[in-house]
Amino acid sequence: MRWVARKESYGAKLSTRYWERCLDVADPGDKKLDPISPLKHADRITVPLLLIHGREDSTVPYERSATRLQMLQASMAFLEKYNPPD
């Protein structure tokens, strides 16, 4: 939410209006977000989870230096282990 607010500081602020109107929050630290926050519930994940983050992600800013090939290889290894084709 902080990143979105910075990104939209000169724009239409559509995303921040969504947060305010639909979730009734104007601050990323609002306790109303705790029940739906993935950050607050990561310890409850009980299945293998593959997270991919890239330069074209429009929600979260890109801050990692892994290459596309590394991402594809890691994705394939994950799928072969947890969702094999056979």
C-alpha atoms as an extended CHARMM CRD file, in Angstrom:
* protein
*
        86  EXT
         1         1  MET       CA              0.0000000000        0.0000000000        0.0000000000  PROA      1               0.0000000000
         2         2  ARG       CA              2.9080000000        2.3600000000        0.7130000000  PROA      2               0.0000000000
         3         3  TRP       CA              4.4180000000        1.5860000000       -2.6950000000  PROA      3               0.0000000000
         4         4  VAL       CA              1.0920000000        2.1520000000       -4.4540000000  PROA      4               0.0000000000
         5         5  ALA       CA              0.6480000000        5.5000000000       -2.7050000000  PROA      5               0.0000000000
         6         6  ARG       CA              4.1410000000        6.6360000000       -3.7990000000  PROA      6               0.0000000000
         7         7  LYS       CA              3.5710000000        5.3740000000       -7.3400000000  PROA      7               0.0000000000
         8         8  GLU       CA              0.2420000000        7.1890000000       -7.6380000000  PROA      8               0.0000000000
         9         9  SER       CA              1.3300000000       10.4310000000       -6.0110000000  PROA      9               0.0000000000
        10        10  TYR       CA              0.9350000000       12.2060000000       -9.3580000000  PROA      10              0.0000000000
        11        11  GLY       CA             -1.7890000000       10.0410000000      -10.8980000000  PROA      11              0.0000000000
        12        12  ALA       CA             -5.4760000000        9.2720000000      -10.5080000000  PROA      12              0.0000000000
        13        13  LYS       CA             -4.9280000000        7.3370000000       -7.2650000000  PROA      13              0.0000000000
        14        14  LEU       CA             -7.3750000000        4.6100000000       -8.2730000000  PROA      14              0.0000000000
        15        15  SER       CA             -5.6820000000        1.9000000000       -6.2210000000  PROA      15              0.0000000000
        16        16  THR       CA             -5.5600000000        3.9370000000       -3.0430000000  PROA      16              0.0000000000
        17        17  ARG       CA             -9.2430000000        4.8280000000       -3.4910000000  PROA      17              0.0000000000
        18        18  TYR       CA             -9.9780000000        1.0890000000       -3.7590000000  PROA      18              0.0000000000
        19        19  TRP       CA             -8.2390000000        0.4840000000       -0.4240000000  PROA      19              0.0000000000
        20        20  GLU       CA            -10.1440000000        3.3360000000        1.1950000000  PROA      20              0.0000000000
        21        21  ARG       CA            -13.5950000000        2.5670000000       -0.2380000000  PROA      21              0.0000000000
        22        22  CYS       CA            -13.6370000000       -1.2290000000       -0.3220000000  PROA      22              0.0000000000
        23        23  LEU       CA            -11.5150000000       -2.0660000000        2.7130000000  PROA      23              0.0000000000
        24        24  ASP       CA            -12.0770000000        1.1240000000        4.7220000000  PROA      24              0.0000000000
        25        25  VAL       CA             -8.3580000000        1.6340000000        5.3170000000  PROA      25              0.0000000000
        26        26  ALA       CA             -6.1250000000        4.5520000000        4.4140000000  PROA      26              0.0000000000
        27        27  ASP       CA             -2.9120000000        3.3920000000        6.0590000000  PROA      27              0.0000000000
        28        28  PRO       CA             -0.9000000000        0.1960000000        5.4650000000  PROA      28              0.0000000000
        29        29  GLY       CA             -0.5090000000       -0.2290000000        9.2320000000  PROA      29              0.0000000000
        30        30  ASP       CA             -4.2610000000       -0.3470000000        9.8550000000  PROA      30              0.0000000000
        31        31  LYS       CA             -5.1450000000       -3.3770000000       12.0220000000  PROA      31              0.0000000000
        32        32  LYS       CA             -8.2200000000       -4.0110000000        9.8460000000  PROA      32              0.0000000000
        33        33  LEU       CA             -5.8400000000       -5.5330000000        7.2950000000  PROA      33              0.0000000000
        34        34  ASP       CA             -4.4380000000       -8.1610000000        9.6870000000  PROA      34              0.0000000000
        35        35  PRO       CA             -7.1190000000      -10.8250000000        9.0070000000  PROA      35              0.0000000000
        36        36  ILE       CA             -6.4250000000      -10.7550000000        5.2340000000  PROA      36              0.0000000000
        37        37  SER       CA             -2.7080000000       -9.9660000000        5.2370000000  PROA      37              0.0000000000
        38        38  PRO       CA             -0.5740000000      -12.7070000000        3.6390000000  PROA      38              0.0000000000
        39        39  LEU       CA              2.3480000000      -11.3870000000        5.6880000000  PROA      39              0.0000000000
        40        40  LYS       CA              0.4750000000      -12.0720000000        8.9310000000  PROA      40              0.0000000000
        41        41  HSD       CA             -0.4750000000      -15.6200000000        7.8770000000  PROA      41              0.0000000000
        42        42  ALA       CA              2.6020000000      -16.9490000000        6.0680000000  PROA      42              0.0000000000
        43        43  ASP       CA              3.2490000000      -19.3630000000        8.9420000000  PROA      43              0.0000000000
        44        44  ARG       CA             -0.0430000000      -21.1240000000        8.1340000000  PROA      44              0.0000000000
        45        45  ILE       CA              1.0140000000      -22.2750000000        4.6680000000  PROA      45              0.0000000000
        46        46  THR       CA              1.0520000000      -26.0740000000        4.6920000000  PROA      46              0.0000000000
        47        47  VAL       CA              1.6780000000      -26.8600000000        1.0170000000  PROA      47              0.0000000000
        48        48  PRO       CA              4.6290000000      -26.1670000000       -1.2860000000  PROA      48              0.0000000000
        49        49  LEU       CA              4.4230000000      -22.6040000000       -2.5570000000  PROA      49              0.0000000000
        50        50  LEU       CA              6.2490000000      -21.1260000000       -5.5430000000  PROA      50              0.0000000000
        51        51  LEU       CA              6.6840000000      -17.3520000000       -5.5210000000  PROA      51              0.0000000000
        52        52  ILE       CA              7.8680000000      -15.5720000000       -8.6600000000  PROA      52              0.0000000000
        53        53  HSD       CA              8.6390000000      -11.8810000000       -8.9020000000  PROA      53              0.0000000000
        54        54  GLY       CA              9.7470000000      -10.0520000000      -12.0200000000  PROA      54              0.0000000000
        55        55  ARG       CA             10.3490000000       -6.6850000000      -13.6220000000  PROA      55              0.0000000000
        56        56  GLU       CA              6.8630000000       -6.5520000000      -15.1450000000  PROA      56              0.0000000000
        57        57  ASP       CA              5.1050000000       -6.9510000000      -11.7770000000  PROA      57              0.0000000000
        58        58  SER       CA              2.7760000000       -3.9470000000      -11.5320000000  PROA      58              0.0000000000
        59        59  THR       CA              1.8830000000       -4.5280000000       -7.8720000000  PROA      59              0.0000000000
        60        60  VAL       CA              5.2270000000       -4.9500000000       -6.1260000000  PROA      60              0.0000000000
        61        61  PRO       CA              8.4050000000       -3.1140000000       -7.1640000000  PROA      61              0.0000000000
        62        62  TYR       CA             11.2020000000       -5.2220000000       -8.6710000000  PROA      62              0.0000000000
        63        63  GLU       CA             14.2310000000       -5.3420000000       -6.3740000000  PROA      63              0.0000000000
        64        64  ARG       CA             15.8440000000       -8.7180000000       -7.1730000000  PROA      64              0.0000000000
        65        65  SER       CA             18.6160000000       -9.5700000000       -9.6210000000  PROA      65              0.0000000000
        66        66  ALA       CA             17.7690000000      -13.1890000000      -10.5200000000  PROA      66              0.0000000000
        67        67  THR       CA             17.7330000000      -13.8560000000      -14.2510000000  PROA      67              0.0000000000
        68        68  ARG       CA             14.8190000000      -15.1330000000      -16.2910000000  PROA      68              0.0000000000
        69        69  LEU       CA             16.6380000000      -18.4280000000      -16.9460000000  PROA      69              0.0000000000
        70        70  GLN       CA             17.1030000000      -19.0060000000      -13.2170000000  PROA      70              0.0000000000
        71        71  MET       CA             13.4060000000      -18.3170000000      -12.6690000000  PROA      71              0.0000000000
        72        72  LEU       CA             12.3830000000      -20.7530000000      -15.3910000000  PROA      72              0.0000000000
        73        73  GLN       CA             14.7240000000      -23.4650000000      -14.0960000000  PROA      73              0.0000000000
        74        74  ALA       CA             13.4630000000      -23.0280000000      -10.5370000000  PROA      74              0.0000000000
        75        75  SER       CA              9.8520000000      -23.1060000000      -11.7580000000  PROA      75              0.0000000000
        76        76  MET       CA             10.4490000000      -26.3190000000      -13.6890000000  PROA      76              0.0000000000
        77        77  ALA       CA             12.1940000000      -27.9680000000      -10.7300000000  PROA      77              0.0000000000
        78        78  PHE       CA              9.2910000000      -26.9870000000       -8.4560000000  PROA      78              0.0000000000
        79        79  LEU       CA              6.6710000000      -28.3180000000      -10.8560000000  PROA      79              0.0000000000
        80        80  GLU       CA              8.5710000000      -31.5480000000      -11.4980000000  PROA      80              0.0000000000
        81        81  LYS       CA              8.8310000000      -32.1580000000       -7.7570000000  PROA      81              0.0000000000
        82        82  TYR       CA              5.3320000000      -31.1480000000       -6.6280000000  PROA      82              0.0000000000
        83        83  ASN       CA              3.2460000000      -31.6020000000       -9.7780000000  PROA      83              0.0000000000
        84        84  PRO       CA              4.9970000000      -34.1950000000      -11.9700000000  PROA      84              0.0000000000
        85        85  PRO       CA              3.5840000000      -34.8600000000      -15.4470000000  PROA      85              0.0000000000
        86        86  ASP       CA              3.1750000000      -38.6260000000      -14.8250000000  PROA      86              0.0000000000
